Amino acid sequence: MNLDAILRDPSAAYEKPDDILNDSNLSYDEKLEVLEQWEYDALELQVATDENMPGAKEVPLDDILAAKKKLTTKKPLK
């Protein structure tokens, strides 16, 4: 799957946010971009759910933020 497809729907490409961290096909910046997109999607889904318009499978925002924190604490030196 290419990066554009992953960014359109991270939850279709990965079962859980931590799976992104283990994807050796993505660079650090790409992993961060995917996690940020998934975070945005989760926030949008929360808004929709609050407005009684539930969407697809919801991944807990806490899981996304935890994966993002793990990634950023291991940021490679440039």
All heavy atoms as a GROMACS GRO file, in nm:
protein
  619
    1MET      N    1   0.085  -0.117   0.000
    1MET     CA    2   0.000   0.000   0.000
    1MET      C    3   0.090   0.124   0.000
    1MET      O    4   0.187   0.130   0.074
    1MET     CB    5  -0.090  -0.004   0.124
    1MET     CG    6  -0.195   0.103   0.124
    1MET     SD    7  -0.316   0.090   0.258
    1MET     CE    8  -0.422  -0.037   0.195
    2ASN      N    9   0.055   0.222  -0.081
    2ASN     CA   10   0.138   0.341  -0.087
    2ASN      C   11   0.095   0.444   0.018
    2ASN      O   12  -0.013   0.434   0.077
    2ASN     CB   13   0.138   0.401  -0.228
    2ASN     CG   14   0.006   0.461  -0.268
    2ASN    OD1   15  -0.071   0.509  -0.187
    2ASN    ND2   16  -0.023   0.459  -0.397
    3LEU      N   17   0.179   0.542   0.039
    3LEU     CA   18   0.156   0.640   0.145
    3LEU      C   19   0.026   0.716   0.125
    3LEU      O   20  -0.047   0.741   0.222
    3LEU     CB   21   0.274   0.736   0.155
    3LEU     CG   22   0.267   0.840   0.266
    3LEU    CD1   23   0.256   0.773   0.404
    3LEU    CD2   24   0.387   0.932   0.261
    4ASP      N   25  -0.007   0.753   0.002
    4ASP     CA   26  -0.132   0.826  -0.022
    4ASP      C   27  -0.254   0.746   0.022
    4ASP      O   28  -0.346   0.799   0.083
    4ASP     CB   29  -0.146   0.864  -0.170
    4ASP     CG   30  -0.048   0.972  -0.212
    4ASP    OD1   31  -0.004   1.051  -0.125
    4ASP    OD2   32  -0.014   0.978  -0.332
    5ALA      N   33  -0.253   0.617  -0.008
    5ALA     CA   34  -0.364   0.530   0.033
    5ALA      C   35  -0.370   0.518   0.185
    5ALA      O   36  -0.479   0.519   0.243
    5ALA     CB   37  -0.350   0.394  -0.032
    6ILE      N   38  -0.255   0.506   0.247
    6ILE     CA   39  -0.250   0.495   0.393
    6ILE      C   40  -0.304   0.623   0.458
    6ILE      O   41  -0.381   0.618   0.552
    6ILE     CB   42  -0.107   0.466   0.441
    6ILE    CG1   43  -0.062   0.327   0.396
    6ILE    CG2   44  -0.097   0.478   0.594
    6ILE    CD1   45   0.085   0.300   0.417
    7LEU      N   46  -0.266   0.737   0.404
    7LEU     CA   47  -0.310   0.865   0.460
    7LEU      C   48  -0.460   0.886   0.441
    7LEU      O   49  -0.524   0.953   0.524
    7LEU     CB   50  -0.232   0.981   0.398
    7LEU     CG   51  -0.087   0.991   0.442
    7LEU    CD1   52  -0.013   1.095   0.359
    7LEU    CD2   53  -0.076   1.024   0.590
    8ARG      N   54  -0.518   0.831   0.335
    8ARG     CA   55  -0.663   0.844   0.314
    8ARG      C   56  -0.741   0.772   0.425
    8ARG      O   57  -0.847   0.817   0.466
    8ARG     CB   58  -0.703   0.790   0.177
    8ARG     CG   59  -0.689   0.892   0.066
    8ARG     CD   60  -0.758   0.847  -0.061
    8ARG     NE   61  -0.701   0.727  -0.121
    8ARG     CZ   62  -0.591   0.724  -0.196
    8ARG    NH1   63  -0.525   0.834  -0.220
    8ARG    NH2   64  -0.548   0.611  -0.247
    9ASP      N   65  -0.687   0.658   0.470
    9ASP     CA   66  -0.756   0.581   0.574
    9ASP      C   67  -0.657   0.494   0.649
    9ASP      O   68  -0.641   0.375   0.618
    9ASP     CB   69  -0.866   0.496   0.512
    9ASP     CG   70  -0.953   0.428   0.617
    9ASP    OD1   71  -0.933   0.453   0.739
    9ASP    OD2   72  -1.041   0.350   0.578
   10PRO      N   73  -0.588   0.552   0.749
   10PRO     CA   74  -0.489   0.474   0.825
   10PRO      C   75  -0.547   0.347   0.887
   10PRO      O   76  -0.479   0.245   0.895
   10PRO     CB   77  -0.440   0.572   0.932
   10PRO     CG   78  -0.466   0.706   0.874
   10PRO     CD   79  -0.591   0.691   0.793
   11SER      N   80  -0.672   0.352   0.929
   11SER     CA   81  -0.732   0.236   0.996
   11SER      C   82  -0.756   0.120   0.900
   11SER      O   83  -0.773   0.007   0.943
   11SER     CB   84  -0.861   0.274   1.067
   11SER     OG   85  -0.959   0.315   0.974
   12ALA      N   86  -0.756   0.147   0.770
   12ALA     CA   87  -0.769   0.039   0.672
   12ALA      C   88  -0.635  -0.031   0.651
   12ALA      O   89  -0.631  -0.148   0.614
   12ALA     CB   90  -0.821   0.095   0.540
   13ALA      N   91  -0.527   0.042   0.676
   13ALA     CA   92  -0.394  -0.015   0.654
   13ALA      C   93  -0.335  -0.078   0.779
   13ALA      O   94  -0.252  -0.168   0.769
   13ALA     CB   95  -0.300   0.094   0.603
   14TYR      N   96  -0.377  -0.031   0.895
   14TYR     CA   97  -0.321  -0.078   1.022
   14TYR      C   98  -0.433  -0.111   1.119
   14TYR      O   99  -0.531  -0.037   1.129
   14TYR     CB  100  -0.231   0.030   1.084
   14TYR     CG  101  -0.116   0.069   0.995
   14TYR    CD1  102  -0.123   0.184   0.918
   14TYR    CD2  103  -0.002  -0.010   0.986
   14TYR    CE1  104  -0.018   0.221   0.835
   14TYR    CE2  105   0.103   0.026   0.904
   14TYR     CZ  106   0.094   0.141   0.828
   14TYR     OH  107   0.198   0.176   0.746
   15GLU      N  108  -0.414  -0.219   1.192
   15GLU     CA  109  -0.514  -0.260   1.290
   15GLU      C  110  -0.512  -0.168   1.412
   15GLU      O  111  -0.616  -0.134   1.468
   15GLU     CB  112  -0.489  -0.404   1.333
   15GLU     CG  113  -0.598  -0.459   1.423
   15GLU     CD  114  -0.580  -0.607   1.451
   15GLU    OE1  115  -0.535  -0.680   1.361
   15GLU    OE2  116  -0.611  -0.648   1.564
   16LYS      N  117  -0.392  -0.128   1.453
   16LYS     CA  118  -0.378  -0.040   1.570
   16LYS      C  119  -0.262   0.056   1.544
   16LYS      O  120  -0.173   0.028   1.464
   16LYS     CB  121  -0.358  -0.121   1.698
   16LYS     CG  122  -0.241  -0.216   1.697
   16LYS     CD  123  -0.245  -0.308   1.818
   16LYS     CE  124  -0.127  -0.399   1.828
   16LYS     NZ  125  -0.102  -0.485   1.717
   17PRO      N  126  -0.263   0.170   1.610
   17PRO     CA  127  -0.160   0.271   1.588
   17PRO      C  128  -0.017   0.221   1.609
   17PRO      O  129   0.073   0.262   1.535
   17PRO     CB  130  -0.196   0.381   1.688
   17PRO     CG  131  -0.343   0.368   1.705
   17PRO     CD  132  -0.369   0.220   1.698
   18ASP      N  133   0.005   0.133   1.704
   18ASP     CA  134   0.140   0.080   1.728
   18ASP      C  135   0.196   0.005   1.606
   18ASP      O  136   0.317  -0.006   1.590
   18ASP     CB  137   0.144  -0.010   1.850
   18ASP     CG  138   0.160   0.067   1.980
   18ASP    OD1  139   0.191   0.188   1.975
   18ASP    OD2  140   0.141   0.007   2.087
   19ASP      N  141   0.107  -0.046   1.521
   19ASP     CA  142   0.153  -0.116   1.401
   19ASP      C  143   0.232  -0.024   1.308
   19ASP      O  144   0.320  -0.069   1.237
   19ASP     CB  145   0.035  -0.177   1.325
   19ASP     CG  146  -0.033  -0.289   1.401
   19ASP    OD1  147   0.028  -0.344   1.496
   19ASP    OD2  148  -0.149  -0.321   1.368
   20ILE      N  149   0.200   0.104   1.311
   20ILE     CA  150   0.272   0.201   1.229
   20ILE      C  151   0.418   0.208   1.272
   20ILE      O  152   0.508   0.217   1.188
   20ILE     CB  153   0.205   0.340   1.239
   20ILE    CG1  154   0.065   0.335   1.180
   20ILE    CG2  155   0.290   0.447   1.171
   20ILE    CD1  156  -0.021   0.454   1.213
   21LEU      N  157   0.440   0.202   1.403
   21LEU     CA  158   0.576   0.211   1.455
   21LEU      C  159   0.664   0.097   1.406
   21LEU      O  160   0.785   0.112   1.392
   21LEU     CB  161   0.574   0.213   1.608
   21LEU     CG  162   0.488   0.321   1.673
   21LEU    CD1  163   0.493   0.308   1.824
   21LEU    CD2  164   0.530   0.459   1.628
   22ASN      N  165   0.602  -0.017   1.379
   22ASN     CA  166   0.676  -0.136   1.336
   22ASN      C  167   0.686  -0.150   1.185
   22ASN      O  168   0.744  -0.247   1.136
   22ASN     CB  169   0.609  -0.262   1.394
   22ASN     CG  170   0.609  -0.259   1.545
   22ASN    OD1  171   0.706  -0.218   1.607
   22ASN    ND2  172   0.499  -0.301   1.605
   23ASP      N  173   0.632  -0.056   1.110
   23ASP     CA  174   0.634  -0.063   0.964
   23ASP      C  175   0.768  -0.011   0.912
   23ASP      O  176   0.793   0.110   0.910
   23ASP     CB  177   0.519   0.017   0.905
   23ASP     CG  178   0.504  -0.003   0.756
   23ASP    OD1  179   0.600  -0.047   0.690
   23ASP    OD2  180   0.395   0.028   0.704
   24SER      N  181   0.852  -0.101   0.870
   24SER     CA  182   0.986  -0.063   0.823
   24SER      C  183   0.984   0.002   0.686
   24SER      O  184   1.087   0.052   0.640
   24SER     CB  185   1.077  -0.186   0.823
   24SER     OG  186   1.026  -0.283   0.735
   25ASN      N  187   0.869   0.003   0.620
   25ASN     CA  188   0.858   0.066   0.488
   25ASN      C  189   0.838   0.217   0.497
   25ASN      O  190   0.846   0.286   0.395
   25ASN     CB  191   0.743   0.005   0.409
   25ASN     CG  192   0.768  -0.141   0.378
   25ASN    OD1  193   0.877  -0.177   0.334
   25ASN    ND2  194   0.670  -0.225   0.403
   26LEU      N  195   0.809   0.267   0.617
   26LEU     CA  196   0.785   0.410   0.635
   26LEU      C  197   0.901   0.475   0.708
   26LEU      O  198   0.958   0.417   0.801
   26LEU     CB  199   0.657   0.433   0.717
   26LEU     CG  200   0.525   0.385   0.660
   26LEU    CD1  201   0.413   0.412   0.758
   26LEU    CD2  202   0.496   0.451   0.527
   27SER      N  203   0.932   0.596   0.668
   27SER     CA  204   1.034   0.675   0.738
   27SER      C  205   0.973   0.733   0.865
   27SER      O  206   0.850   0.728   0.885
   27SER     CB  207   1.083   0.789   0.649
   27SER     OG  208   0.981   0.887   0.633
   28TYR      N  209   1.058   0.790   0.948
   28TYR     CA  210   1.010   0.855   1.070
   28TYR      C  211   0.904   0.960   1.035
   28TYR      O  212   0.797   0.964   1.095
   28TYR     CB  213   1.127   0.922   1.144
   28TYR     CG  214   1.082   1.009   1.258
   28TYR    CD1  215   1.059   0.954   1.384
   28TYR    CD2  216   1.058   1.144   1.238
   28TYR    CE1  217   1.014   1.033   1.488
   28TYR    CE2  218   1.013   1.224   1.343
   28TYR     CZ  219   0.991   1.168   1.467
   28TYR     OH  220   0.945   1.247   1.570
   29ASP      N  221   0.934   1.047   0.939
   29ASP     CA  222   0.841   1.155   0.902
   29ASP      C  223   0.709   1.100   0.848
   29ASP      O  224   0.603   1.156   0.876
   29ASP     CB  225   0.905   1.249   0.799
   29ASP     CG  226   1.018   1.332   0.860
   29ASP    OD1  227   1.018   1.355   0.983
   29ASP    OD2  228   1.107   1.374   0.783
   30GLU      N  229   0.715   0.992   0.771
   30GLU     CA  230   0.593   0.932   0.719
   30GLU      C  231   0.510   0.870   0.831
   30GLU      O  232   0.386   0.884   0.832
   30GLU     CB  233   0.628   0.826   0.614
   30GLU     CG  234   0.684   0.885   0.487
   30GLU     CD  235   0.743   0.783   0.392
   30GLU    OE1  236   0.787   0.674   0.439
   30GLU    OE2  237   0.748   0.810   0.272
   31LYS      N  238   0.575   0.805   0.925
   31LYS     CA  239   0.503   0.748   1.039
   31LYS      C  240   0.433   0.858   1.117
   31LYS      O  241   0.316   0.845   1.155
   31LYS     CB  242   0.599   0.673   1.132
   31LYS     CG  243   0.651   0.544   1.073
   31LYS     CD  244   0.754   0.478   1.162
   31LYS     CE  245   0.812   0.354   1.097
   31LYS     NZ  246   0.908   0.285   1.181
   32LEU      N  247   0.502   0.968   1.140
   32LEU     CA  248   0.442   1.080   1.212
   32LEU      C  249   0.324   1.138   1.135
   32LEU      O  250   0.219   1.166   1.193
   32LEU     CB  251   0.548   1.188   1.238
   32LEU     CG  252   0.503   1.307   1.322
   32LEU    CD1  253   0.451   1.264   1.458
   32LEU    CD2  254   0.619   1.406   1.338
   33GLU      N  255   0.338   1.149   1.005
   33GLU     CA  256   0.230   1.201   0.921
   33GLU      C  257   0.107   1.110   0.928
   33GLU      O  258  -0.007   1.157   0.938
   33GLU     CB  259   0.279   1.214   0.777
   33GLU     CG  260   0.182   1.281   0.685
   33GLU     CD  261   0.236   1.302   0.544
   33GLU    OE1  262   0.349   1.257   0.514
   33GLU    OE2  263   0.164   1.362   0.464
   34VAL      N  264   0.129   0.980   0.924
   34VAL     CA  265   0.017   0.885   0.931
   34VAL      C  266  -0.051   0.894   1.067
   34VAL      O  267  -0.175   0.897   1.078
   34VAL     CB  268   0.064   0.741   0.901
   34VAL    CG1  269  -0.048   0.640   0.927
   34VAL    CG2  270   0.114   0.729   0.757
   35LEU      N  271   0.028   0.899   1.174
   35LEU     CA  272  -0.031   0.910   1.308
   35LEU      C  273  -0.108   1.041   1.325
   35LEU      O  274  -0.216   1.043   1.386
   35LEU     CB  275   0.078   0.898   1.416
   35LEU     CG  276   0.132   0.756   1.436
   35LEU    CD1  277   0.257   0.759   1.522
   35LEU    CD2  278   0.026   0.666   1.499
   36GLU      N  279  -0.056   1.148   1.270
   36GLU     CA  280  -0.126   1.276   1.278
   36GLU      C  281  -0.256   1.273   1.199
   36GLU      O  282  -0.357   1.329   1.243
   36GLU     CB  283  -0.035   1.390   1.232
   36GLU     CG  284   0.073   1.420   1.335
   36GLU     CD  285   0.173   1.525   1.291
   36GLU    OE1  286   0.183   1.555   1.170
   36GLU    OE2  287   0.243   1.577   1.379
   37GLN      N  288  -0.255   1.206   1.084
   37GLN     CA  289  -0.379   1.192   1.007
   37GLN      C  290  -0.480   1.108   1.083
   37GLN      O  291  -0.599   1.141   1.089
   37GLN     CB  292  -0.351   1.128   0.870
   37GLN     CG  293  -0.476   1.112   0.784
   37GLN     CD  294  -0.543   1.245   0.753
   37GLN    OE1  295  -0.479   1.338   0.708
   37GLN    NE2  296  -0.673   1.254   0.776
   38TRP      N  297  -0.433   1.000   1.146
   38TRP     CA  298  -0.523   0.914   1.222
   38TRP      C  299  -0.580   0.990   1.342
   38TRP      O  300  -0.697   0.976   1.376
   38TRP     CB  301  -0.449   0.789   1.267
   38TRP     CG  302  -0.537   0.668   1.287
   38TRP    CD1  303  -0.672   0.665   1.302
   38TRP    CD2  304  -0.495   0.532   1.294
   38TRP    NE1  305  -0.716   0.536   1.318
   38TRP    CE2  306  -0.608   0.453   1.315
   38TRP    CE3  307  -0.371   0.472   1.288
   38TRP    CZ2  308  -0.602   0.314   1.327
   38TRP    CZ3  309  -0.365   0.334   1.300
   38TRP    CH2  310  -0.480   0.256   1.319
   39GLU      N  311  -0.498   1.073   1.404
   39GLU     CA  312  -0.544   1.156   1.515
   39GLU      C  313  -0.653   1.251   1.468
   39GLU      O  314  -0.758   1.264   1.532
   39GLU     CB  315  -0.426   1.234   1.573
   39GLU     CG  316  -0.465   1.327   1.686
   39GLU     CD  317  -0.346   1.408   1.739
   39GLU    OE1  318  -0.232   1.393   1.690
   39GLU    OE2  319  -0.370   1.489   1.830
   40TYR      N  320  -0.631   1.316   1.355
   40TYR     CA  321  -0.731   1.407   1.299
   40TYR      C  322  -0.861   1.332   1.270
   40TYR      O  323  -0.970   1.379   1.305
   40TYR     CB  324  -0.676   1.471   1.170
   40TYR     CG  325  -0.777   1.557   1.099
   40TYR    CD1  326  -0.798   1.688   1.139
   40TYR    CD2  327  -0.851   1.507   0.993
   40TYR    CE1  328  -0.892   1.767   1.074
   40TYR    CE2  329  -0.944   1.585   0.928
   40TYR     CZ  330  -0.965   1.715   0.968
   40TYR     OH  331  -1.058   1.793   0.905
   41ASP      N  332  -0.849   1.215   1.209
   41ASP     CA  333  -0.968   1.134   1.177
   41ASP      C  334  -1.044   1.096   1.304
   41ASP      O  335  -1.168   1.100   1.307
   41ASP     CB  336  -0.928   1.007   1.101
   41ASP     CG  337  -0.873   1.035   0.962
   41ASP    OD1  338  -0.887   1.149   0.912
   41ASP    OD2  339  -0.814   0.942   0.902
   42ALA      N  340  -0.970   1.058   1.409
   42ALA     CA  341  -1.034   1.019   1.536
   42ALA      C  342  -1.107   1.137   1.598
   42ALA      O  343  -1.218   1.122   1.652
   42ALA     CB  344  -0.930   0.963   1.632
   43LEU      N  345  -1.048   1.255   1.591
   43LEU     CA  346  -1.113   1.374   1.646
   43LEU      C  347  -1.239   1.408   1.567
   43LEU      O  348  -1.342   1.444   1.626
   43LEU     CB  349  -1.016   1.493   1.646
   43LEU     CG  350  -0.902   1.484   1.745
   43LEU    CD1  351  -0.797   1.592   1.717
   43LEU    CD2  352  -0.953   1.493   1.888
   44GLU      N  353  -1.232   1.396   1.436
   44GLU     CA  354  -1.350   1.421   1.351
   44GLU      C  355  -1.461   1.319   1.382
   44GLU      O  356  -1.578   1.355   1.387
   44GLU     CB  357  -1.312   1.413   1.203
   44GLU     CG  358  -1.229   1.529   1.157
   44GLU     CD  359  -1.306   1.659   1.153
   44GLU    OE1  360  -1.413   1.665   1.091
   44GLU    OE2  361  -1.257   1.757   1.216
   45LEU      N  362  -1.423   1.195   1.404
   45LEU     CA  363  -1.520   1.091   1.437
   45LEU      C  364  -1.586   1.118   1.572
   45LEU      O  365  -1.707   1.097   1.589
   45LEU     CB  366  -1.454   0.954   1.436
   45LEU     CG  367  -1.545   0.834   1.456
   45LEU    CD1  368  -1.656   0.830   1.352
   45LEU    CD2  369  -1.465   0.705   1.451
   46GLN      N  370  -1.507   1.168   1.667
   46GLN     CA  371  -1.565   1.204   1.797
   46GLN      C  372  -1.670   1.313   1.782
   46GLN      O  373  -1.776   1.307   1.844
   46GLN     CB  374  -1.456   1.250   1.894
   46GLN     CG  375  -1.376   1.139   1.954
   46GLN     CD  376  -1.273   1.190   2.055
   46GLN    OE1  377  -1.247   1.309   2.066
   46GLN    NE2  378  -1.213   1.098   2.128
   47VAL      N  379  -1.642   1.412   1.701
   47VAL     CA  380  -1.737   1.521   1.677
   47VAL      C  381  -1.864   1.465   1.613
   47VAL      O  382  -1.975   1.496   1.656
   47VAL     CB  383  -1.675   1.631   1.590
   47VAL    CG1  384  -1.781   1.731   1.545
   47VAL    CG2  385  -1.564   1.703   1.665
   48ALA      N  386  -1.847   1.380   1.514
   48ALA     CA  387  -1.963   1.321   1.446
   48ALA      C  388  -2.045   1.237   1.543
   48ALA      O  389  -2.169   1.243   1.543
   48ALA     CB  390  -1.917   1.236   1.328
   49THR      N  391  -1.979   1.160   1.627
   49THR     CA  392  -2.049   1.077   1.725
   49THR      C  393  -2.124   1.164   1.825
   49THR      O  394  -2.238   1.134   1.860
   49THR     CB  395  -1.949   0.985   1.798
   49THR    OG1  396  -1.885   0.901   1.700
   49THR    CG2  397  -2.019   0.897   1.899
   50ASP      N  398  -2.062   1.273   1.868
   50ASP     CA  399  -2.127   1.367   1.959
   50ASP      C  400  -2.253   1.427   1.897
   50ASP      O  401  -2.346   1.466   1.968
   50ASP     CB  402  -2.032   1.479   2.002
   50ASP     CG  403  -1.922   1.430   2.094
   50ASP    OD1  404  -1.931   1.317   2.146
   50ASP    OD2  405  -1.823   1.506   2.113
   51GLU      N  406  -2.255   1.435   1.765
   51GLU     CA  407  -2.370   1.490   1.693
   51GLU      C  408  -2.463   1.380   1.644
   51GLU      O  409  -2.542   1.401   1.553
   51GLU     CB  410  -2.320   1.576   1.577
   51GLU     CG  411  -2.244   1.699   1.625
   51GLU     CD  412  -2.182   1.780   1.513
   51GLU    OE1  413  -2.190   1.739   1.395
   51GLU    OE2  414  -2.126   1.886   1.543
   52ASN      N  415  -2.453   1.262   1.705
   52ASN     CA  416  -2.536   1.146   1.672
   52ASN      C  417  -2.520   1.101   1.527
   52ASN      O  418  -2.616   1.059   1.463
   52ASN     CB  419  -2.684   1.173   1.704
   52ASN     CG  420  -2.707   1.180   1.852
   52ASN    OD1  421  -2.648   1.106   1.928
   52ASN    ND2  422  -2.795   1.269   1.894
   53MET      N  423  -2.398   1.110   1.476
   53MET     CA  424  -2.368   1.060   1.342
   53MET      C  425  -2.247   0.967   1.351
   53MET      O  426  -2.139   1.000   1.303
   53MET     CB  427  -2.337   1.177   1.247
   53MET     CG  428  -2.452   1.271   1.227
   53MET     SD  429  -2.414   1.404   1.111
   53MET     CE  430  -2.290   1.498   1.199
   54PRO      N  431  -2.264   0.853   1.419
   54PRO     CA  432  -2.150   0.763   1.436
   54PRO      C  433  -2.096   0.716   1.302
   54PRO      O  434  -2.170   0.703   1.205
   54PRO     CB  435  -2.207   0.647   1.517
   54PRO     CG  436  -2.353   0.652   1.495
   54PRO     CD  437  -2.388   0.795   1.468
   55GLY      N  438  -1.967   0.692   1.301
   55GLY     CA  439  -1.901   0.650   1.178
   55GLY      C  440  -1.848   0.509   1.187
   55GLY      O  441  -1.904   0.425   1.258
   56ALA      N  442  -1.739   0.488   1.120
   56ALA     CA  443  -1.676   0.357   1.114
   56ALA      C  444  -1.613   0.320   1.248
   56ALA      O  445  -1.628   0.391   1.347
   56ALA     CB  446  -1.571   0.358   1.004
   57LYS      N  447  -1.541   0.210   1.246
   57LYS     CA  448  -1.473   0.161   1.366
   57LYS      C  449  -1.388   0.271   1.428
   57LYS      O  450  -1.306   0.334   1.361
   57LYS     CB  451  -1.384   0.042   1.326
   57LYS     CG  452  -1.303  -0.016   1.439
   57LYS     CD  453  -1.219  -0.131   1.390
   57LYS     CE  454  -1.075  -0.082   1.377
   57LYS     NZ  455  -0.980  -0.184   1.342
   58GLU      N  456  -1.408   0.291   1.555
   58GLU     CA  457  -1.337   0.397   1.625
   58GLU      C  458  -1.214   0.340   1.696
   58GLU      O  459  -1.221   0.241   1.767
   58GLU     CB  460  -1.430   0.461   1.728
   58GLU     CG  461  -1.373   0.582   1.794
   58GLU     CD  462  -1.473   0.653   1.882
   58GLU    OE1  463  -1.594   0.632   1.866
   58GLU    OE2  464  -1.430   0.728   1.970
   59VAL      N  465  -1.100   0.403   1.673
   59VAL     CA  466  -0.978   0.369   1.745
   59VAL      C  467  -0.962   0.472   1.855
   59VAL      O  468  -0.973   0.592   1.829
   59VAL     CB  469  -0.855   0.372   1.651
   59VAL    CG1  470  -0.727   0.354   1.729
   59VAL    CG2  471  -0.869   0.265   1.544
   60PRO      N  472  -0.941   0.427   1.978
   60PRO     CA  473  -0.930   0.523   2.088
   60PRO      C  474  -0.819   0.626   2.062
   60PRO      O  475  -0.706   0.590   2.025
   60PRO     CB  476  -0.896   0.436   2.209
   60PRO     CG  477  -0.947   0.301   2.173
   60PRO     CD  478  -0.931   0.291   2.023
   61LEU      N  479  -0.853   0.751   2.079
   61LEU     CA  480  -0.758   0.860   2.060
   61LEU      C  481  -0.636   0.841   2.149
   61LEU      O  482  -0.523   0.870   2.108
   61LEU     CB  483  -0.826   0.994   2.088
   61LEU     CG  484  -0.743   1.119   2.066
   61LEU    CD1  485  -0.692   1.128   1.923
   61LEU    CD2  486  -0.823   1.243   2.102
   62ASP      N  487  -0.657   0.788   2.268
   62ASP     CA  488  -0.545   0.764   2.360
   62ASP      C  489  -0.441   0.670   2.299
   62ASP      O  490  -0.322   0.689   2.320
   62ASP     CB  491  -0.594   0.706   2.493
   62ASP     CG  492  -0.671   0.807   2.576
   62ASP    OD1  493  -0.660   0.928   2.549
   62ASP    OD2  494  -0.742   0.764   2.669
   63ASP      N  495  -0.486   0.570   2.224
   63ASP     CA  496  -0.393   0.476   2.159
   63ASP      C  497  -0.310   0.547   2.053
   63ASP      O  498  -0.190   0.521   2.039
   63ASP     CB  499  -0.468   0.360   2.096
   63ASP     CG  500  -0.532   0.267   2.198
   63ASP    OD1  501  -0.507   0.284   2.320
   63ASP    OD2  502  -0.607   0.177   2.155
   64ILE      N  503  -0.373   0.636   1.979
   64ILE     CA  504  -0.302   0.711   1.875
   64ILE      C  505  -0.200   0.804   1.938
   64ILE      O  506  -0.084   0.810   1.895
   64ILE     CB  507  -0.403   0.790   1.789
   64ILE    CG1  508  -0.500   0.695   1.718
   64ILE    CG2  509  -0.330   0.879   1.689
   64ILE    CD1  510  -0.622   0.761   1.660
   65LEU      N  511  -0.242   0.875   2.042
   65LEU     CA  512  -0.150   0.968   2.110
   65LEU      C  513  -0.034   0.895   2.176
   65LEU      O  514   0.079   0.945   2.175
   65LEU     CB  515  -0.227   1.053   2.212
   65LEU     CG  516  -0.333   1.146   2.153
   65LEU    CD1  517  -0.411   1.215   2.264
   65LEU    CD2  518  -0.272   1.246   2.057
   66ALA      N  519  -0.060   0.778   2.230
   66ALA     CA  520   0.047   0.699   2.293
   66ALA      C  521   0.149   0.654   2.188
   66ALA      O  522   0.270   0.661   2.211
   66ALA     CB  523  -0.012   0.579   2.365
   67ALA      N  524   0.102   0.611   2.071
   67ALA     CA  525   0.192   0.569   1.964
   67ALA      C  526   0.273   0.689   1.915
   67ALA      O  527   0.394   0.677   1.889
   67ALA     CB  528   0.114   0.506   1.849
   68LYS      N  529   0.208   0.802   1.905
   68LYS     CA  530   0.277   0.924   1.861
   68LYS      C  531   0.386   0.964   1.961
   68LYS      O  532   0.497   1.001   1.921
   68LYS     CB  533   0.173   1.036   1.846
   68LYS     CG  534   0.214   1.149   1.761
   68LYS     CD  535   0.092   1.237   1.736
   68LYS     CE  536   0.131   1.378   1.711
   68LYS     NZ  537   0.017   1.465   1.695
   69LYS      N  538   0.356   0.948   2.088
   69LYS     CA  539   0.455   0.981   2.191
   69LYS      C  540   0.574   0.885   2.183
   69LYS      O  541   0.689   0.927   2.195
   69LYS     CB  542   0.391   0.977   2.329
   69LYS     CG  543   0.485   1.019   2.439
   69LYS     CD  544   0.416   1.026   2.573
   69LYS     CE  545   0.514   1.072   2.680
   69LYS     NZ  546   0.451   1.089   2.809
   70LYS      N  547   0.546   0.757   2.164
   70LYS     CA  548   0.654   0.658   2.152
   70LYS      C  549   0.745   0.694   2.034
   70LYS      O  550   0.867   0.685   2.043
   70LYS     CB  551   0.598   0.517   2.128
   70LYS     CG  552   0.537   0.453   2.250
   70LYS     CD  553   0.482   0.317   2.211
   70LYS     CE  554   0.386   0.264   2.314
   70LYS     NZ  555   0.322   0.138   2.272
   71LEU      N  556   0.683   0.733   1.923
   71LEU     CA  557   0.760   0.767   1.804
   71LEU      C  558   0.846   0.890   1.828
   71LEU      O  559   0.965   0.890   1.797
   71LEU     CB  560   0.666   0.789   1.685
   71LEU     CG  561   0.734   0.830   1.554
   71LEU    CD1  562   0.819   0.715   1.501
   71LEU    CD2  563   0.631   0.872   1.452
   72THR      N  564   0.787   0.993   1.883
   72THR     CA  565   0.860   1.120   1.898
   72THR      C  566   0.969   1.114   2.004
   72THR      O  567   1.063   1.191   1.997
   72THR     CB  568   0.764   1.237   1.925
   72THR    OG1  569   0.687   1.210   2.042
   72THR    CG2  570   0.672   1.262   1.807
   73THR      N  571   0.957   1.022   2.098
   73THR     CA  572   1.064   1.008   2.197
   73THR      C  573   1.184   0.932   2.140
   73THR      O  574   1.290   0.931   2.201
   73THR     CB  575   1.015   0.938   2.326
   73THR    OG1  576   0.964   0.810   2.294
   73THR    CG2  577   0.911   1.023   2.397
   74LYS      N  578   1.163   0.868   2.025
   74LYS     CA  579   1.271   0.794   1.960
   74LYS      C  580   1.313   0.861   1.829
   74LYS      O  581   1.363   0.796   1.739
   74LYS     CB  582   1.227   0.651   1.931
   74LYS     CG  583   1.196   0.570   2.053
   74LYS     CD  584   1.151   0.432   2.016
   74LYS     CE  585   1.119   0.351   2.139
   74LYS     NZ  586   1.069   0.218   2.107
   75LYS      N  587   1.290   0.991   1.820
   75LYS     CA  588   1.319   1.064   1.695
   75LYS      C  589   1.468   1.046   1.659
   75LYS      O  590   1.556   1.069   1.739
   75LYS     CB  591   1.288   1.212   1.711
   75LYS     CG  592   1.309   1.289   1.583
   75LYS     CD  593   1.266   1.432   1.596
   75LYS     CE  594   1.286   1.502   1.464
   75LYS     NZ  595   1.240   1.637   1.466
   76PRO      N  596   1.490   1.006   1.532
   76PRO     CA  597   1.629   0.987   1.489
   76PRO      C  598   1.703   1.119   1.476
   76PRO      O  599   1.643   1.222   1.446
   76PRO     CB  600   1.613   0.920   1.352
   76PRO     CG  601   1.478   0.959   1.304
   76PRO     CD  602   1.394   0.977   1.428
   77LEU      N  603   1.832   1.116   1.499
   77LEU     CA  604   1.914   1.234   1.481
   77LEU      C  605   1.938   1.258   1.333
   77LEU      O  606   1.956   1.164   1.257
   77LEU     CB  607   2.048   1.217   1.553
   77LEU     CG  608   2.039   1.196   1.704
   77LEU    CD1  609   2.177   1.166   1.759
   77LEU    CD2  610   1.980   1.318   1.772
   78LYS      N  611   1.939   1.384   1.293
   78LYS     CA  612   1.962   1.414   1.151
   78LYS      C  613   2.099   1.466   1.130
   78LYS      O  614   2.164   1.520   1.206
   78LYS     CB  615   1.859   1.516   1.104
   78LYS     CG  616   1.723   1.454   1.096
   78LYS     CD  617   1.626   1.546   1.028
   78LYS     CE  618   1.491   1.478   1.014
   78LYS     NZ  619   1.398   1.551   0.938
   0.00000   0.00000   0.00000
